[in-house]
Amino acid sequence: MELGTTAPANIVDDNGRLGDSVIMTRMSDAIAWCRKWSLFPYPFITACCGMEFMATAATHYDLDRFGAALPRFSPRQADLMWVVGTVTHKQAPYLRQVYDQMAEPKWVLSFGVCATSGGFYRNYATVQGIDKIVPVDMYIPGCPPRPEMVMDGLLKLMDRIQGHRKTVLAEAIAEGES
Amino acid sequence: MAGAFETGEAYLAALQALLGDTIVSQHAHRGDMTLVVQTSAVADCLEKLAAAPGLQLDVLTDLTAVDYLPRTPRFEVVYHLLNFGTSLRLRIKVQVDDGEAVPTVSNLFLSANWMEREVYDMYGIVFDGHPDLRRILLYPEFEGHPLRKDYAKEAAQPRLELRDHRPWRDTPPEGVG
């Protein structure tokens, strides 16, 4: 995403115009840029996908280069809730409570098939997808998803935060056609 | 069945000498020894098995249940015992029907406390004398006992109002509601 146009190369001309040390953009774009590059994750980790979350966050794959390294274990201080692993009906009210405690703007990322759709647990205990409890901004399927896939999902979420509102499916269809 | 006994027959003889006519039936298979005992006598049997010098089966490794609906008696509660030093193992079963209670062994084995709570939670079998018999895995508002064969496996009981979110564009994928 291009942040905006730069002013012309000559630093100060006779009319007092500014040089290329200044970037012109819209305020909403600039704020979205700051938000997406400094996400504070709330890792709501329940199960095995947590292992893959840790692998993605650690040095080999590294979430720090996306600015999303510093987890905040208080929802009051976080803006991206990663729901990692299976959520049961027993736990559902607490997931909702944590989500409600987060301040706007906030996003939810569903990590793994258990959080996305209940996974292979089709029974009385498992919530068949956390979008039945909280609104979800990005779904990352996998059991568990590879770190590369997690980072892909995170980058797509960051595009969304910037304001690129195309759906993932539309992008794929467009890529296929062109 | 490694341990103090050379043959299965010797093991069985020692068990019969100890427990006598509380044994209802027995079977053995590839080194496993299983006894079915009378329900009212199970706590005494386990106590004797733990104390007997030749056996000392003093570790309760598992306490669980099976639902054999539509057979009567419907349930079997299964106890797995171990002698930690000699690796001698024994399986004790009791057969109970719906509504019948089983004496608790939580005063003999501390691990039985939570294992009996799990059996109660999943099957509804009551353990007489248990100090704190309540659900352990499920939540208090849950109705029914889900590992019973007549509980529909997918019958969820949500604790909060679920959102009616449909993330597909036009038609749901196959098999989805």
Interface residues (C-beta under 8 A of the other chain):
Chain A: H89 K90 A92 P93 R96 R122 N123 Y124 A125 T126 V127 Q128 G129 D131 K132 I133 V134 P135 V136 Y139 L169
Chain B: L137 L138 Y139 P146 Y151 A152 K153 E154 A155 A156 Q157 P158 R159 L160 L162 R163 H165 P167 R169
